[in-house]
Amino acid sequence: MEDNTVIRFSRRQLLLGAGAVSILTLAWTGYRQVGFYSPPDFPLHNISPKEAKILQVLGDWLIPIGGGITGSGGDKKTIQRIDQILAGVPQQKRYLLHALPLAFEHGSALFSFGSKSMTKMSDDDRENYLNDWANSDNLIRCQLMAALKTLYGFGYFDRPEVLEACGLPYFCGKVS
């Protein structure tokens, strides 16, 4: 005896089911992207704890410790200098610099369904993820990477002790 039962759904049931699946999928993906960021152990005035943590991770990847130059891109002095840089940016443009680290933190969701945020990734996964950014030929990713490098250029490479380690003068011309 064969059972030829056909299950039929109304349009409303189909839409409700698809909506529920979408909400559950977004919740699951969002959970992997949400994080709690403890405040750094140094004062910041323009950067949130979340931005500070992301900038520390990005800085340590971009300018790692070692190589004969003091500190790293994720050290306390660099993050505080980036915080000072933001203070000098007009308020109506500052949001762009606040969004920059978030693009790297949550950009993983755009490229891999259900992926973790950058700071939650394992060291190997994070290295591969950031190397993908660095080697991308996508114009938007290239521009964001250039902006990140520029931010660290001002935040790290303009520190007096870094310039001295590179053999460059801190000031150009005479200082009275």
C-alpha positions as a printed NumPy array, in Angstrom:
array([[ 0.   ,  0.   ,  0.   ],
       [ 1.502,  3.302, -1.126],
       [ 1.095,  6.551,  0.726],
       [ 0.734,  9.372, -1.807],
       [ 0.119, 12.076,  0.759],
       [ 1.083, 15.5  , -0.48 ],
       [ 1.908, 18.152,  2.086],
       [ 0.554, 21.515,  1.069],
       [ 1.48 , 24.862,  2.535],
       [-0.45 , 28.031,  2.253],
       [ 1.372, 31.171,  1.139],
       [ 1.122, 32.524,  4.699],
       [ 2.705, 29.363,  6.161],
       [ 5.479, 29.483,  3.592],
       [ 6.229, 33.141,  4.322],
       [ 6.134, 32.595,  8.096],
       [ 8.418, 29.572,  7.781],
       [10.882, 31.401,  5.541],
       [10.829, 34.37 ,  7.906],
       [11.478, 32.153, 10.911],
       [14.388, 30.441,  9.172],
       [15.817, 33.835,  8.208],
       [15.537, 35.17 , 11.757],
       [17.159, 32.062, 13.233],
       [19.96 , 32.233, 10.668],
       [20.611, 35.906, 11.408],
       [20.522, 35.238, 15.152],
       [23.036, 32.403, 14.812],
       [25.327, 34.454, 12.578],
       [24.902, 37.531, 14.777],
       [25.789, 35.553, 17.882],
       [29.112, 34.617, 16.299],
       [29.724, 38.3  , 15.531],
       [28.749, 39.788, 18.904],
       [31.431, 40.15 , 21.508],
       [32.138, 41.69 , 24.858],
       [35.232, 43.83 , 25.029],
       [36.826, 44.637, 28.358],
       [38.133, 48.181, 28.714],
       [41.883, 48.63 , 28.27 ],
       [44.063, 49.302, 31.307],
       [44.963, 52.764, 30.034],
       [42.863, 55.901, 29.518],
       [41.178, 56.611, 26.186],
       [38.915, 59.538, 25.381],
       [37.743, 58.995, 21.798],
       [37.926, 55.239, 21.25 ],
       [35.53 , 52.701, 22.753],
       [36.801, 49.531, 24.463],
       [35.62 , 47.542, 21.44 ],
       [37.539, 49.762, 19.009],
       [40.618, 49.631, 21.252],
       [40.608, 45.818, 21.309],
       [40.155, 45.603, 17.539],
       [42.896, 48.186, 16.935],
       [45.245, 46.276, 19.25 ],
       [44.697, 43.039, 17.316],
       [45.038, 44.779, 13.938],
       [48.122, 46.676, 15.093],
       [49.857, 43.545, 16.36 ],
       [49.207, 41.888, 12.998],
       [50.225, 44.889, 10.904],
       [53.288, 45.905, 12.964],
       [54.314, 42.919, 15.116],
       [56.727, 43.113, 18.017],
       [60.383, 42.727, 17.066],
       [62.508, 43.615, 14.109],
       [64.714, 46.055, 16.003],
       [62.039, 48.709, 16.428],
       [60.432, 49.392, 19.78 ],
       [56.859, 48.367, 20.579],
       [54.195, 47.2  , 18.152],
       [51.195, 48.544, 16.329],
       [48.932, 47.208, 19.06 ],
       [50.788, 48.535, 22.074],
       [49.453, 51.052, 24.574],
       [51.348, 54.053, 23.139],
       [50.123, 53.449, 19.585],
       [46.482, 53.024, 20.62 ],
       [46.69 , 56.198, 22.727],
       [48.194, 58.102, 19.78 ],
       [45.373, 56.901, 17.528],
       [42.959, 58.082, 20.244],
       [44.648, 61.518, 20.133],
       [44.446, 61.581, 16.332],
       [40.691, 61.068, 16.517],
       [40.396, 64.057, 18.852],
       [41.71 , 66.283, 16.054],
       [39.296, 65.011, 13.411],
       [36.123, 67.082, 12.909],
       [33.146, 65.476, 14.631],
       [31.163, 65.052, 11.39 ],
       [34.04 , 63.028,  9.837],
       [35.133, 61.117, 12.936],
       [32.538, 58.389, 12.413],
       [34.499, 57.178,  9.38 ],
       [37.543, 56.449, 11.537],
       [35.333, 54.766, 14.143],
       [33.886, 52.536, 11.411],
       [37.294, 51.461, 10.093],
       [38.141, 48.859, 12.767],
       [34.547, 47.587, 12.689],
       [34.895, 46.804,  8.973],
       [37.745, 44.435,  9.797],
       [36.055, 42.996, 12.891],
       [32.736, 42.178, 11.228],
       [33.81 , 41.964,  7.577],
       [34.204, 38.237,  8.063],
       [30.404, 37.912,  8.014],
       [30.366, 39.269,  4.463],
       [32.829, 36.732,  3.121],
       [31.978, 33.56 ,  5.011],
       [28.501, 32.677,  6.237],
       [28.356, 32.12 ,  9.987],
       [31.946, 33.164, 10.56 ],
       [33.253, 34.531, 13.834],
       [34.265, 38.131, 14.286],
       [37.979, 38.769, 13.772],
       [38.872, 39.048, 17.469],
       [37.152, 35.711, 18.204],
       [39.041, 33.803, 15.493],
       [41.92 , 31.462, 16.235],
       [45.362, 32.907, 15.536],
       [45.718, 30.923, 12.288],
       [42.235, 31.836, 11.052],
       [42.833, 35.505, 11.897],
       [46.176, 35.485, 10.09 ],
       [44.552, 33.981,  6.977],
       [41.598, 36.38 ,  7.185],
       [43.809, 39.475,  7.456],
       [46.178, 38.219,  4.761],
       [43.135, 37.873,  2.482],
       [42.415, 41.551,  3.154],
       [46.028, 42.518,  2.47 ],
       [46.207, 40.564, -0.793],
       [42.74 , 41.389, -2.092],
       [42.196, 43.025, -5.451],
       [38.752, 44.235, -4.377],
       [38.826, 48.044, -4.504],
       [36.875, 48.575, -1.268],
       [39.028, 46.147,  0.691],
       [42.18 , 47.755, -0.754],
       [41.017, 51.231,  0.25 ],
       [40.143, 50.107,  3.767],
       [43.543, 48.423,  4.113],
       [45.249, 51.609,  2.881],
       [43.284, 53.643,  5.43 ],
       [44.318, 51.227,  8.19 ],
       [47.981, 51.474,  7.178],
       [47.717, 55.263,  7.112],
       [46.203, 55.317, 10.602],
       [49.089, 53.222, 11.926],
       [51.535, 55.335,  9.952],
       [50.436, 58.313, 12.026],
       [49.889, 56.367, 15.239],
       [53.034, 54.224, 15.321],
       [55.617, 55.437, 12.833],
       [55.457, 59.05 , 14.027],
       [56.488, 58.132, 17.579],
       [59.855, 59.721, 18.478],
       [61.397, 56.446, 19.677],
       [60.317, 54.626, 16.486],
       [61.735, 57.345, 14.253],
       [64.96 , 57.271, 16.277],
       [65.182, 53.476, 15.877],
       [64.753, 53.988, 12.115],
       [67.539, 56.592, 12.134],
       [65.211, 59.443, 11.223],
       [64.953, 62.801, 12.989],
       [61.755, 63.454, 14.884],
       [61.625, 67.061, 13.741],
       [62.404, 68.361, 10.282],
       [64.385, 71.585, 10.292],
       [65.393, 73.638, 13.297],
       [63.485, 73.482, 16.524],
       [63.941, 76.456, 18.804]])
